[in-house]
Amino acid sequence: MVLKAFFPTCCASADSGLLVGRWVPEQSSAVVLAVVHFPFIPIQVKELLAQVQQASRVGVAVLGTWCHCQQKPEESLGRFLEGLGAVFPHDPWLQLCRERGSKFWSCKATHRQVPAAPGAASEDQVMLIFYDQRKVLLSQLHPPAALPDHQAGDASASTGGLAAIFDTVARSESLFRSDRFDEGPVRLSHWQSEGVEASILVELAKRASGPVCLLLACLLSLVSAASACRVFKLWPLSFLGSKLSTCEQLRHRLEQLTLIFSTQKATDPTELMRKANMLVSVLLDVALGLVLLSWLHRKNRLGQLADALVPVADHVAEQLQHLLQWLMGAPAGLKMNRALDQVLGRFFLYHIHLWISYIHLMSPFIERILWHVGLSACLGLTVALSILWDIIALLTFHIYCFYVYGARLYCLKVYGLSSLWRLFRGKKWNVLRQRVDSCSYDLDQLFIGTLLFTILVFLLPTTALYYLVFTLLRLLVVAVQGLIHLLVDMVNSLPLYSLGLRLCRPYRLAAGVKFRILEHQAGRPLRLLMQINPLPYGRVVHTYRLPSCGCHPKHSWGSLCRKLFLGELIYPWRQREDKQD
């Protein structure tokens, strides 16, 4: 049988001693975590291992001996190392040795409890695998992507073995808290033997994070309680809160801040990564908002924007008036129903007149409104973009009204024609059973149906033309709002911290491992170097993507085209709640 011994590269130059680690029987693997150096007292080593087991819940034990012959080997040292197997009984017992002045290693695994022959010990072949202990400790192994059925079993088995190795090193962190400067009874060699990594700034941040998080959590709870007041649930305020994108973004940010500054510790690395991604997202959002705020207040750009807003609104209204006058004539040489054409044209022209009057009435207050809107950028770029989304919705409200009027008229005619067409075929729509049933009609019903069908057919081109024009205008506005929504969603959901880890420290996000052959000679143990494969950027985004506040369209392109053809209203960025009986 071939045994796999995972040996840390930081212990390759350590002095002779005992191999401390964990035996994984399912994988026939020994994970070496540290080397205990001479001199030591066996009872103290056992006490140390018991403390590590209690703290980490990992079955740490003495796996064997390590001999590093830096000078001429002594025969007494070899006999002493062989005799340690009786003090620390473990099966199998590993014996690793690095020869003096050579790169060759010798590895043996001895079974003392079940000998192959009477009075003799059985030996197994050992495959020596080196690994970077620091990278394995700090990395997080991710499950592989979906594989075909014939590879699923092998992938799960290999992933389980790697997960056991990574989990052993990660949970044994308490073993690495001592370095060579400690005056303890047991001296160890591991990745922090030359000095435990520490930072004064990090320690101060850890000490101050508790009171700061508690204070901010109290403030956020007060804000949440104020927002949940019954006053905001009254009809006008609740209606505006459900329709305005700014309110949704503020609620989303409040939920994120509540989770970030929660006093409860993260239960697993995934939740910790989620909190870190949220914190970086909020900080970047606020930083971009401050940059936008400084740009708007520099060189009086807000005043210039306020002065240009009214002329732009007048120009848009003038172009709409020209468009309606073109529709009221003979657009593209089409023969329209003149009476209906004049009624619809004058109706829409009157709406444009009302809209221009409203804009000129609000013109003295536009600069002050824009100043407050620009000041809201200190809350984050997403808040400013959400306010811009709402401003565009308000400024194009007349276009939305035109679209709704045209869509309702067009939808009424389409459904009327479909109902009358079923009348000619002797069918009717059964409302209770939601199906088309056969029905017999008398002569008067058929005559009236024919008249109505003829009227609707000849009025349909005029209504369809108005509906087509205003639908295109509405889709143009929706495209601009969709671009803003995409930017807000990107800032809210992009896992920036995870992407930064993937860029700067790719070993922190591990998708798997690869092995490089270091030595493969006859009569020598196979030596491999385990290297971490980083997680691809696409999987990083897919795994750690944050939830967004916006509603993504649930309709396919086919469903959207069907709605446009039938004249049904479309709300790409809002999903209406289903009505319940």
N, C-alpha and C positions, 0 to 999 in steps of 0.2 A: 504494500500500500504506500502511496505517495502522500506525505504530509506537507502542508504549506505553512511556512513560518514567516510571518510578517515582521520584519525587523526595521526599526526606525533608523534612518540615515544619520541622525545626530548621535547615535550610540556606537557608530562604527569605530571611533577612536577612543572609546571609553576603556577604563582599566578593567581588569578581570573581576568577575563577581557573579551574582545571581541574575537570572532572567526573570523579571516580574511581568506578568501579563495575564491573559485570559485564554482559556482553551475553548474552542467552538467545536463541539463534537459533530454537529450536523455537517459542517464543511471540512472536517478533519484539518482544522487550521489552528495555529497558535499565534495570537496577536501579542507581540512583545511591546510593553509599554515603557519600561525603564530597566536600568541595570543597577543593582545594589552592590556597592563596592566594599572591599575589605578595609579595615576590620569591622565586624558586626557581631552582634549577639543574636542568635536565632530567635529567642523569645521576643526581642524587640522588633525584629522583622515581621514576625507573626502578628504582633500587636498593631504595627503599621498597616499591614494588609487587612486586618479586621476593621480598623477605622475607615480605610478606603472603601471596603465593602459596605459598611453601614451608611456611608455618605453617598456613594454612587449607585448602590444596588447592582454592582457588577461583581461577578465571581472572580476576583483577582487572586492569583496564587503564584507560587514560585514554579516556573515551567522547566527550569533547567539551569545550566551553568554557561557562563561566557568567559572565554579565555582569549586574552589579547596579549600575545607574546611579543612585547616591545623589545625585550632583551632576550638573552639566551634562556630558553625554557628550562624550568627546574622540575625535576621529577617529583619532588614533594608536593608542588602546587597541583600537578595533575592528579596525584592520588587524593589530595585534599578535596579537589573539586568533584571527583568521583564519589567520595564518601558523603557529600552533601545530600545525595539522593535518599539516604536513610533518614536524614533530619527533616527534609521537606519532601515527603512522599507525593509523587505525582506521576501519573501514567498517561501518555508516554513522557519520558525524561529526555529533554533536549540537551545536546552538547554542541555548542557552537564555538569554533576556534578560528582565529585569524592568524595565519602564520607570520613569523617575523620576517620583515624585509620583503614581503611578497604580497601580491594582490589576491592570492588564492585563499579560499576558505574551506574549512571542513565542517560538515554538519552530520550529526547522528541523532537518531531518535530510538531510544531503548525502552522496551516493554519489560518491566520487572515482575509484574504480577502474573502474566501469562507467558511463560518462556516457550520458545519453539521446541527445545529439547531439554531433557532433565539436566539441571545445573547450568544452563546457558540462557542468555537473554536474547530475545529477538530484536532485530533492528529493521527499521523502515527507511526508505529513501525520503530525503527532505528536499523540498524546493524552497529556496530562500528568496523572499520577495522584499525588497527595500521600499519604504514609503516615507514621505515627508510628513513627520508627525504634526508639525504646526499647521500645514495646509489641510491635512485630514481633519484635525480638530476644529478648525474654523469653517470648513466647508459644510454645505448642506446637500446631501444626495437627493436628487429628484427622481421620481419614477420615470421609466422610459415611455416614449410615445407608443400609441397603439400599433401593434404588430399583427401580421397575419396569424391565423390559428395554428399553423404548423410551427411557428416560432414562439408562441406565447408561453409555453411551458418552460422552454430553455431560458427565455428572457426573465421570467419570474424567479427561476431558481438562481440565476447569476445575480440578479438584483438583490435577492434576499441575502446571499452571501456577502455582497459588498455592503449592504445595509448593516449587517452584523459587525463588520469591521469598523465602519464609520461610527456606528453607535457605541461600540466599545471605547474607542478613543475619545469620543465626545463626552461620554458619561464619566470617564475617569479623570476629569479635570482636577479633582481634589488631590490626585497623586502628583500633579505638576506644580504645586504651590510652594515647594521648597527648592532652593538652589544650593550651590556649593558654598555660599556664604552663611548658610544656616548652621547653627551649632547643635543640631539634633544628633541623636544617637545613630541614625541611619543616613548614609550618604547615597544619593541617587544620581543617575545620569539620564536626562531626558531633554526635551527641546528647550526648556528654560533653565538648564543647569548653570549656564553662564550668568544668569541674572533674570529674575522674574520681570516680565514686561509690565511697566506701570507708567502712568502719566499723572502729574499733579493736577493738570487741568481736567482730566477725565474724572479723577477722584472728587475734585471740588464740584464738578457738574453733577456727579451722582449724589453727593451730599445735599446739594441745593435743589435737585429735581423734586424731591419729596414735598417740601413745603410749597414750592412754586406750583406744582401740579395740584396740590390740595387747594390752594387759593384760587387758581384758575378754574378748577372743577366747581368750587362753590359759586363763583361768578357766572359760569356757564349754566349752572342749575337755576340760578335766579333768572337769567335770560330765558331759559326754556320755560320756566314757570310763568313768566310774563307773557311769552308768546302763546302759551296755552290758555290764556285768560278767556273767559266767555265773551268778552267784548269783541274779540277778533273772530268769533264764530257767528256773529250776526250776519245777515244776508249780504249787505254791500261789501263788507270787509272780507268775508269768506269767499265771495265770488271773485273779487279782485285778487285775493291771495292765490286762488287756484288758476287764474288766467295769466298773471304776470310772471314772466321768467325770472325777474329779480327776486321775487319772494321764494321761488323754488331754489334758486342758487343760495340764498341766505340760509334757508332751512338745511340745505345740503352741507354748507360750511359749518353750521352749528352742530350737526351730527358728527362731522369729522373732528371738530375741535373737542367735543365731548369724549370721543373715543381716544383721541391722542392724549389728553390730559387726565385720563382716568387713573385713579390711584391703584387699580388692580393690575398686577403684573401679567405679562403675556404668558399664556400657558404653553405655547409651542413656537418654534421658529417662524412658522408661517404667519401667525398673528403678529409677532414682533416685526417681521418684514413689512406687513401691511401697515402697522403704525408708522414705521420709518418712511414708507412711501407717502403716506398721508401728510406727515410732517414736512417732508421735502416739497411736496406739491403745494401745500399752503404757503410755505416760505417763498417758493418761487413765484407763486401767484401774487403775493403781497409785493415782492420786489419788482415784478413787472408792472404792477399797478402804480407803484411809486415812480417808476421811470415814466410811465404815461402821464402821471399827474404833473411831474416836473416839465415834461415836454409841452403839455397844454398851457401851463401858466407862463411859459417862456415866450417872449415877444408878443404877448397879448393874442395868442392864437384862439382863445375862447371868444374874444370880442370879434375877431375876424370871422369865425365860424357863425356867430350869431348874426352878424351883418349880412352874410351870404345865404343864410337859411331862407329868409323871406323871398328874395329874388328867385332862388331855386324853386321854391314852392309855386311862385307865380308862373315861372316858365313851364313847370310840369302841368299846371292847370291849363295854361294856354295850349300846350300840345294836346291835352285831352279834349279840349274844346274843338280843336281842328280835327281830331280823330272822329269825334261825334258828328261834326258837320259833314265829314266825308261819308260816314255811315248813313246819314240822313239823306244823302243824294243817291247816286248810283254807284256804289263801291265796286270797282273792278268791272264795271259794265253789267252788274247783276240787276235783275228786275226784282225789286223788293215790294212788299205790301206797304203802300205809301202811308195809309192811316196808322197802322201799327208802328211803322218806322218813325213817324213824326211824334207819336205819343212817347215811345221809348227814348228818343233823342232829347226831347224837351224835359223829360223826367230826369235823365242823367245830367243834363246841363244845369238844371236847378240844384242838384246835389253839389255840383262843382262850385256853383255860386255860393252856396252855404259854406262849403269848405274854405274857400278863399276868404270869406268874411270872418270865419273863425280864426284863420291864421293871422290876419291883420289885427284882429282883436287881441290876440296873444302876443303880438310882436314886441310890445314894451317890456314884457316879462321874460322873453326868450333868453336874453343874456344871463339873467339871474338864475334861470332854470338850468342852463348849461353850466354855470359856475358850480352849482350844487351837484350836478351830475359828475362833473370833473373831480370834485372833491371826494366823491364816493369811490374813486379809483384807489384810495388808500386802503380800502377793504380788500382789494385784489383786482387783478385784471379781469377775472371771470365776472365779477360783480359789474364792472364797467361795461363789459360786452353784453351782459344780460340787460342792463339798462338801455344800451344801444338797440338791442333786439326789441325791447318794448317801445322805444321811441319810433323805430321804423314801423312797428305795427300801428302806432297811433297816427303817424304822418301819412300812412297809406290806408287809413281806415275807409276812405271813400272808394278806393279801388276794391277793397274787400266787399264793401256794400254793393258795388256794381257787379262783382262776381257772384255774390249771393242772389241778387235779383235775377241776373241772367240765368244762373244755374237752376233756380226754382222754376222759372218760366219754361226753360228748355226741358227740365225733368217732368214737369206737368204734361207737356205736349207728348213727350216720348212715352210715358206710361199711359196716357190717354189713347194714343195710337195703338199701343200694344193691346190694351183692353178691347178696343173696337175691332182690332184684327181677330181677336179670339171670338168676338161676336159673330163675324162673318163665317167663321168655321164651325159655329155651333158649340163653342166652348165657353167656359167661365172659370174664374179663379175662386176656389173654395177657401175662404179665409180660415175657417175652423180647422180644416185638415191640411192646409198649406199645400194644395195641389190643384191641378187643372182637371175639371170634370166636364162631362157633356151636359148640354142644356139646349132646350128647344125654345126658340123665340118666335113671336108672332110677327105679322107683317108691319105693324106700326113701329115696333122696336127696331126692326131691321131698317126701316125708312129713316127714322131719327138717327140711328147709328151711322147710316151712310152720309147724312148731312153733316154730322159732327166730324166724321172721319175726313170728309172733303175739306171742311174749314180748317182743321188742324194741319192737314197736309200742306195747304197753301200758305198757312202762317208759319210753318216750321222753318223755312229758309231764313226769314227775317230774324226770328228768335235765335236760330242756330248761329247766325253771323255775329250777333251781339254777344252771345255766349262764348263763341270762339275768341273774339277779340279780348274780352275781359278775363277769360281764363288764361290767355297768354300773359296778360299783365299780372295777374295773380301769381302765376308760376314764376315770373321774373322776381317778384317780391319774395316768394317762398325760397327761391334759390339763394338770394342774398341772406335771408334769415337762416337758411340751412348752413351756409358757410360760417356764419357767426356761431351757430349751434355746434358745428364741428370743432371750432377752435375752443369753445368752452368745454366740450366733452374731452378734447385732447388734454387740456390742462388738468381737468379733474381726474381723469382715469389713467393717465400715463404713469407707469411705475418708474419714476425718475431715479429713486434710490437704488432699485434693483438694476437698472441699466447702468448706473454709475459703478456699482460693484462689478458688473459683468465687464465693464470697460477697463477699470483700474485693477481689480483683483478677481480675475476670472475663476480662480480656484474656489472662491466662496460659493459659487453656484455650480455644482457638479452635476453633469448629466450621466457620468459613468467614468470608467478608468480605461487606460490602455497600458500595456506592458512592453517594456523595451528590454531586450536580452543584453545582459552584461557579461555573462560567461556561460559558455556551453561547450564543455570538453568532456571527453570520455574519462570516467573515473572521478569526476568532480561534480559537486552538486550544481544544479541549474540555478543561476542567480538572475533575477529579474528586477527591474525598476518599475514601480507602479506610478503612473502619472495620471493626473486628473484631467478629464475632458470637460471643458466648460459648457454650460448650457447655451444653446443658440439664442440669438437675440429675439427671434420670433417666439420661441417658447418662453423666454423671460417675460415678454409682454403678455402672452396668453395666460401664463400662470399667475402673475402678480398684478394683472390689470385691476384697477380700482373701480368700484361701482360709480356710475355717473348719475347726476340728478335728472337729466333729460330722458324723455321717452323716445326710443328709437322706433322708426316706422315698422309696423308689423305686417304691412301689406306688400305683396310682391309687385313687380312691374306689371304683370298681367292684370292683377286686381286693380292697380292704380289706373291703367288704361281703361278698364271696364267702368270704373267710377266716372272717369272723365267723359266717356262716350254716353253714359246714361244720365249725366248731369248731377250725380251725387256729389255732395260737398266733401272736400278733402281737407284733412288736418294732419299734415305730415309729422309735425313735432308734438302733437297732443293726441292722446288717446281718450276718447270719451268713454265714460263708465257705462257698463251694460245696465240697462234698466231691468229691475226685478219686479215680478208681479206681486 
